[in-house]
Amino acid sequence: QVQLVESGGGLVQAGGSLRLSCAASGRFFSSYVMGWFRQAPGKERESVAVISWRGGSTYFADSVKGRFAISRDNAKNTVYLQMNSLRPEDTAVYYCAASLYSGAFNPQILAENKYDYWGQGTQVTVSS
């Protein structure tokens, strides 16, 4: 089992940047596909970005492509989400998630139901 704790959220003006971190406890962090998801008020949770076990492959939601980057440091048991050119529509609670998925790394890994462990979330608010 793994426990996930997000940090780095906050209030930022449109056009600004934030970097979220997700620290994982437990062993075998590199065995997990890691993902970031978000949920805006009144909306369903949606995928943002995912990264493969060693960080060599990533997928992004179309809405964040070219603006967000995901990375991981397996030595530190941490995954990051660098968010640039933030927009008011990026306002949401951002969640880190870990997946025990071990198949081929393809866009299906963006699906929320592929993830086994979730953090508590961190609020990101982008003002216009």
Summary of the structure (lengths in Angstrom):
residues: 128
radius of gyration: 13.5
end to end distance: 39.8
largest distance: 41.2
contacts: 371
relative contact order: 0.31
helix: 10%
strand: 46%
